[in-house]
Amino acid sequence: AGMVLSVLVILLLSVLYEVVKMGKAKVLRRALMAVPPSLSQEALVEPDEGDSGGGDSTQHGAVQGRWFRYHVGQTLLHVVQVVVGYTLMLAVMSYNAWIFLAVTAGSAIGYFV
């Protein structure tokens, strides 16, 4: 019973690893969408908005705040991914075939999901 429970927990940790990896990619995509285009592109697309001084700085501050939140979220997801990844590596290094198969199967299931 203990071995079956261990294999199940390792399988679920492996699925969690893949889910966190995909979540991190999604947060990165959203963070890149929050970053404004470069200054040269802004000047080409919206030349008339250079006249208003106050609105541009508040918009820039809001974009920076949004980007910072995405960056913090991505950092936390990275820490979770590293911890789970090293835990799975330690489990595989036990040289138990069932644990190895659980990591492999969980990784495949997580990637499929």
FIGUPA-838290 format. One line per field, with one value per atom (N, C-alpha, C): atom name; residue number from 1; y, z, x; residue in three letters. Coordinates in steps of 0.05 Angstrom, whole numbers, plus 32768, in hexadecimal, padded with zeros to 4 digits. Atoms other than C-alpha are relative to their C-alpha. Layout:
BEGIN
at <- c(CA/...) .
i <- c(NUM/...) .
v <- c(Y/...) .
w <- c(Z/...) .
u <- c(X/...) .
aa <- c(Ala/...) .
//
This chain:
BEGIN
at <- c(N/CA/C/N/CA/C/N/CA/C/N/CA/C/N/CA/C/N/CA/C/N/CA/C/N/CA/C/N/CA/C/N/CA/C/N/CA/C/N/CA/C/N/CA/C/N/CA/C/N/CA/C/N/CA/C/N/CA/C/N/CA/C/N/CA/C/N/CA/C/N/CA/C/N/CA/C/N/CA/C/N/CA/C/N/CA/C/N/CA/C/N/CA/C/N/CA/C/N/CA/C/N/CA/C/N/CA/C/N/CA/C/N/CA/C/N/CA/C/N/CA/C/N/CA/C/N/CA/C/N/CA/C/N/CA/C/N/CA/C/N/CA/C/N/CA/C/N/CA/C/N/CA/C/N/CA/C/N/CA/C/N/CA/C/N/CA/C/N/CA/C/N/CA/C/N/CA/C/N/CA/C/N/CA/C/N/CA/C/N/CA/C/N/CA/C/N/CA/C/N/CA/C/N/CA/C/N/CA/C/N/CA/C/N/CA/C/N/CA/C/N/CA/C/N/CA/C/N/CA/C/N/CA/C/N/CA/C/N/CA/C/N/CA/C/N/CA/C/N/CA/C/N/CA/C/N/CA/C/N/CA/C/N/CA/C/N/CA/C/N/CA/C/N/CA/C/N/CA/C/N/CA/C/N/CA/C/N/CA/C/N/CA/C/N/CA/C/N/CA/C/N/CA/C/N/CA/C/N/CA/C/N/CA/C/N/CA/C/N/CA/C/N/CA/C/N/CA/C/N/CA/C/N/CA/C/N/CA/C/N/CA/C/N/CA/C/N/CA/C/N/CA/C/N/CA/C/N/CA/C/N/CA/C/N/CA/C/N/CA/C/N/CA/C/N/CA/C/N/CA/C/N/CA/C/N/CA/C/N/CA/C/N/CA/C) .
i <- c(1/1/1/2/2/2/3/3/3/4/4/4/5/5/5/6/6/6/7/7/7/8/8/8/9/9/9/10/10/10/11/11/11/12/12/12/13/13/13/14/14/14/15/15/15/16/16/16/17/17/17/18/18/18/19/19/19/20/20/20/21/21/21/22/22/22/23/23/23/24/24/24/25/25/25/26/26/26/27/27/27/28/28/28/29/29/29/30/30/30/31/31/31/32/32/32/33/33/33/34/34/34/35/35/35/36/36/36/37/37/37/38/38/38/39/39/39/40/40/40/41/41/41/42/42/42/43/43/43/44/44/44/45/45/45/46/46/46/47/47/47/48/48/48/49/49/49/50/50/50/51/51/51/52/52/52/53/53/53/54/54/54/55/55/55/56/56/56/57/57/57/58/58/58/59/59/59/60/60/60/61/61/61/62/62/62/63/63/63/64/64/64/65/65/65/66/66/66/67/67/67/68/68/68/69/69/69/70/70/70/71/71/71/72/72/72/73/73/73/74/74/74/75/75/75/76/76/76/77/77/77/78/78/78/79/79/79/80/80/80/81/81/81/82/82/82/83/83/83/84/84/84/85/85/85/86/86/86/87/87/87/88/88/88/89/89/89/90/90/90/91/91/91/92/92/92/93/93/93/94/94/94/95/95/95/96/96/96/97/97/97/98/98/98/99/99/99/100/100/100/101/101/101/102/102/102/103/103/103/104/104/104/105/105/105/106/106/106/107/107/107/108/108/108/109/109/109/110/110/110/111/111/111/112/112/112/113/113/113) .
v <- c(7FE8/8000/8019/7FE9/802F/8006/7FFD/8023/800C/7FF6/802F/801D/7FE4/8070/8011/7FF1/8086/8004/7FFE/8078/8014/7FED/809E/801D/7FE5/80DA/800A/7FF8/80DB/8006/7FFB/80D6/801B/7FE6/8111/8017/7FEB/813A/8004/7FFD/812C/800F/7FF1/8144/801D/7FE4/8182/800F/7FF3/8190/800A/7FF8/8191/8016/7FEB/81BC/801A/7FE7/81EF/800A/7FF7/81F0/800E/7FF3/8200/801A/7FE7/8233/8016/7FEC/8256/800B/7FF7/825A/8013/7FEF/8278/801B/7FE7/82AC/8011/7FF2/82BE/800D/7FF5/82C7/8019/7FE9/82F5/8018/7FEB/831C/800E/7FF3/8328/8011/7FF0/8341/801A/7FE8/8373/8014/7FEE/8391/8010/7FEF/83CD/7FFC/8001/83D0/8013/7FEF/83F2/801D/7FE3/843E/8007/7FF9/8440/7FF7/8009/8417/8012/7FED/8445/801A/7FE7/8482/7FFD/8004/8464/7FFC/8007/844B/8017/7FEB/8484/801A/7FE8/84C5/8017/7FEA/84F2/7FFE/8003/84D6/800B/7FF5/84F5/801B/7FE6/8537/7FFE/8002/851E/7FF3/8009/8518/7FEE/800E/84FF/7FE4/801A/84C6/7FEA/8014/84A3/7FF4/800B/849C/7FEF/8012/8480/7FE6/8019/844E/7FEF/800F/843B/7FF3/800B/8431/7FE9/8017/8405/7FE8/8016/83DB/7FF3/800A/83D4/7FEF/800E/83BF/7FE5/8019/838B/7FEC/8011/8371/7FF5/800A/836C/7FEA/8016/8342/7FE6/8017/8313/7FF4/8009/830F/7FF2/800D/82FE/7FE5/801A/82C8/7FEC/8012/82AB/7FF7/8008/82AB/7FEA/8014/8285/7FE6/8018/8253/7FF2/800C/8249/7FF2/800D/823B/7FE6/8018/8208/7FEB/8013/81E8/7FF4/800A/81E3/7FEC/8011/81C5/7FE5/801A/8191/7FF1/800E/8182/7FF2/800D/8174/7FEA/8016/814A/7FE8/8017/8120/7FF4/800B/811A/7FEE/8010/8101/7FE6/8019/80CF/7FED/8011/80B5/7FF4/8009/80B0/7FEA/8017/807C/7FE6/8017/804C/7FEB/8012/802F/8002/8000/801A/800B/7FF7/8028/801E/7FE3/806E/800E/7FF5/807B/7FFF/8002/8062/8014/7FEC/808F/801C/7FE6/80CC/8003/8000/80BA/8002/8000/80AC/801B/7FE7/80EA/8017/7FEB/8115/7FFF/8003/80F9/8009/7FF8/8102/801F/7FE3/8149/800F/7FF3/815C/7FFD/8004/813E/8012/7FEE/8164/801C) .
w <- c(8000/8000/8000/7FFF/8010/7FE5/801A/7FCD/7FEC/8012/7FA7/8005/7FF9/7FCD/7FF7/8009/7FBF/7FE2/801D/7F75/7FF8/8007/7F73/8006/7FF9/7F97/7FED/8013/7F69/7FE5/8019/7F2D/8000/7FFE/7F45/8001/8000/7F54/7FE4/801B/7F0D/7FEF/800F/7EF1/8009/7FF6/7F1E/7FF3/800D/7F01/7FE4/801C/7EBA/8000/7FFE/7ECE/8007/7FF8/7EF0/7FE9/8017/7EB3/7FEB/8013/7E86/800B/7FF4/7EB7/7FFF/8001/7EB8/7FE4/801C/7E6C/7FFA/8004/7E6E/800E/7FF2/7EA1/7FF1/8010/7E76/7FE8/8017/7E3A/8008/7FF7/7E62/8008/7FF8/7E7D/7FE7/8019/7E36/7FF3/800B/7E22/800F/7FEF/7E5C/7FFA/8006/7E45/7FE7/8018/7E17/7FEA/8016/7DD3/8005/7FFC/7DCD/7FF9/8004/7DCB/7FE3/801D/7D81/7FF4/800B/7D72/800A/7FF6/7D9F/7FF1/800F/7D7B/7FE4/801B/7D37/8000/8000/7D4B/800B/7FF3/7D79/8003/7FFE/7D69/800F/7FF3/7D87/801E/7FE3/7DCD/800F/7FF3/7DDB/800D/7FF5/7DEC/801C/7FE5/7E2B/8012/7FEF/7E61/8017/7FE7/7E9E/7FFB/8004/7E81/7FF8/8009/7E63/8017/7FE9/7EA5/8012/7FF0/7ECA/7FF2/800F/7E92/8002/7FFE/7E95/801C/7FE5/7EE1/8003/7FFE/7EDA/7FF1/800F/7EA5/8010/7FF0/7ED2/8018/7FEA/7F0D/7FF7/800A/7EE3/7FF8/8007/7EC7/8019/7FE7/7F0E/800D/7FF5/7F26/7FF0/8011/7EEB/8006/7FFA/7EFB/801B/7FE6/7F44/7FFE/8004/7F2F/7FF2/800F/7EFE/8012/7FED/7F34/8013/7FEE/7F64/7FF2/800F/7F2F/7FFA/8005/7F1F/8019/7FE7/7F68/8005/7FFD/7F6B/7FED/8014/7F2B/8007/7FF9/7F44/8018/7FE9/7F87/7FF8/8008/7F67/7FEE/8012/7F31/800F/7FF0/7F64/8011/7FF1/7F8E/7FEE/8013/7F50/7FF9/8006/7F41/8017/7FE9/7F87/8001/8001/7F80/7FEB/8015/7F3F/8008/7FF7/7F5F/8015/7FED/7F8F/7FF1/8011/7F54/8003/7FFE/7F5D/7FE5/801B/7F1A/8001/7FFE/7F31/8003/7FFD/7F47/7FE6/801A/7F05/7FEC/8012/7EDF/8008/7FF7/7F0A/7FF6/8009/7EF9/7FE2/801D/7EAF/7FF8/8006/7EAD/8008/7FF7/7ED5/7FEE/8013/7EA7/7FE6/8019/7E6A/8004/7FFA/7E8A/8003/7FFC/7EA0/7FE6/801A/7E5B/7FEE/8010/7E3A/8009/7FF5/7E69/7FFA) .
u <- c(8011/8000/8011/7FEE/8039/800D/7FF4/805A/7FED/8014/801A/7FFA/8005/800E/8018/7FE8/8056/8000/8000/804F/7FEA/8015/800D/8008/7FF8/802A/8015/7FEC/8066/7FF4/800E/8038/7FF2/800D/8010/8013/7FEB/804F/800B/7FF6/8066/7FEC/8015/8023/8001/7FFE/8029/8017/7FE9/806E/7FF9/8007/8053/7FEC/8015/8017/800D/7FF2/8044/8011/7FF0/8072/7FEE/8012/8037/7FF4/800A/801C/8014/7FEA/805F/8002/7FFF/805E/7FE8/8018/8017/8004/7FFB/802C/8014/7FED/8068/7FF3/800E/803B/7FF0/8010/800D/8012/7FED/8049/800A/7FF6/8063/7FEA/8016/801E/7FFD/8003/8020/8016/7FEA/8062/7FF9/8007/8057/8015/7FEC/8078/8017/7FE9/80BB/7FF9/8006/80BF/7FFF/8001/80CE/7FE6/801A/8090/7FEA/8015/8066/8000/7FFE/8080/7FF5/800A/806E/7FE1/801C/8029/7FEF/8010/8010/8011/7FEF/8036/7FF2/800F/7FFF/8000/8002/8003/8018/7FE8/8047/7FFA/8006/8025/7FF6/800B/8002/8015/7FEA/8037/7FF7/8008/8010/7FF4/800D/7FE7/8013/7FED/8023/800F/7FF1/8048/7FEE/8012/800B/7FFB/8003/8000/8019/7FE7/8049/8003/8000/8044/7FED/8013/8007/800A/7FF5/8029/8017/7FEB/8066/7FF5/800C/803A/7FF5/800B/8016/8017/7FEA/8058/800E/7FF3/8075/7FF0/8010/803A/8003/7FFB/8043/801C/7FE4/808E/8001/8001/8080/7FF2/800E/804E/8012/7FEE/8080/8017/7FEA/80B6/7FF6/800B/8089/7FFB/8003/8077/801A/7FE6/80C0/800B/7FF7/80D0/7FF2/800F/8098/800A/7FF6/80B1/801B/7FE6/80F8/7FFE/8003/80E3/7FF5/800C/80B6/8013/7FED/80EA/8016/7FEB/8121/7FF4/800C/80F1/7FFC/8003/80E1/801B/7FE5/812B/800A/7FF8/8138/7FF1/8010/80FF/800B/7FF5/811C/801B/7FE5/8161/7FFE/8003/8144/8004/7FFC/814E/7FEA/8017/8109/7FF2/800D/80EA/7FE4/801C/80A3/7FFF/7FFF/80B5/8008/7FF8/80D8/7FE9/8018/809B/7FEB/8014/806E/8008/7FF7/8099/7FFC/8003/8099/7FE2/801D/804E/7FF3/800B/803D/8008/7FF7/8067/7FF1/800F/8044/7FE3/801C/7FFF/7FFE/8000/8010/8004/7FFC/8029/7FE7/8018/7FEC/7FE9/8015/7FBD/8007) .
aa <- c(Ala/Ala/Ala/Gly/Gly/Gly/Met/Met/Met/Val/Val/Val/Leu/Leu/Leu/Ser/Ser/Ser/Val/Val/Val/Leu/Leu/Leu/Val/Val/Val/Ile/Ile/Ile/Leu/Leu/Leu/Leu/Leu/Leu/Leu/Leu/Leu/Ser/Ser/Ser/Val/Val/Val/Leu/Leu/Leu/Tyr/Tyr/Tyr/Glu/Glu/Glu/Val/Val/Val/Val/Val/Val/Lys/Lys/Lys/Met/Met/Met/Gly/Gly/Gly/Lys/Lys/Lys/Ala/Ala/Ala/Lys/Lys/Lys/Val/Val/Val/Leu/Leu/Leu/Arg/Arg/Arg/Arg/Arg/Arg/Ala/Ala/Ala/Leu/Leu/Leu/Met/Met/Met/Ala/Ala/Ala/Val/Val/Val/Pro/Pro/Pro/Pro/Pro/Pro/Ser/Ser/Ser/Leu/Leu/Leu/Ser/Ser/Ser/Gln/Gln/Gln/Glu/Glu/Glu/Ala/Ala/Ala/Leu/Leu/Leu/Val/Val/Val/Glu/Glu/Glu/Pro/Pro/Pro/Asp/Asp/Asp/Glu/Glu/Glu/Gly/Gly/Gly/Asp/Asp/Asp/Ser/Ser/Ser/Gly/Gly/Gly/Gly/Gly/Gly/Gly/Gly/Gly/Asp/Asp/Asp/Ser/Ser/Ser/Thr/Thr/Thr/Gln/Gln/Gln/His/His/His/Gly/Gly/Gly/Ala/Ala/Ala/Val/Val/Val/Gln/Gln/Gln/Gly/Gly/Gly/Arg/Arg/Arg/Trp/Trp/Trp/Phe/Phe/Phe/Arg/Arg/Arg/Tyr/Tyr/Tyr/His/His/His/Val/Val/Val/Gly/Gly/Gly/Gln/Gln/Gln/Thr/Thr/Thr/Leu/Leu/Leu/Leu/Leu/Leu/His/His/His/Val/Val/Val/Val/Val/Val/Gln/Gln/Gln/Val/Val/Val/Val/Val/Val/Val/Val/Val/Gly/Gly/Gly/Tyr/Tyr/Tyr/Thr/Thr/Thr/Leu/Leu/Leu/Met/Met/Met/Leu/Leu/Leu/Ala/Ala/Ala/Val/Val/Val/Met/Met/Met/Ser/Ser/Ser/Tyr/Tyr/Tyr/Asn/Asn/Asn/Ala/Ala/Ala/Trp/Trp/Trp/Ile/Ile/Ile/Phe/Phe/Phe/Leu/Leu/Leu/Ala/Ala/Ala/Val/Val/Val/Thr/Thr/Thr/Ala/Ala/Ala/Gly/Gly/Gly/Ser/Ser/Ser/Ala/Ala/Ala/Ile/Ile/Ile/Gly/Gly/Gly/Tyr/Tyr/Tyr/Phe/Phe/Phe/Val/Val/Val) .
//
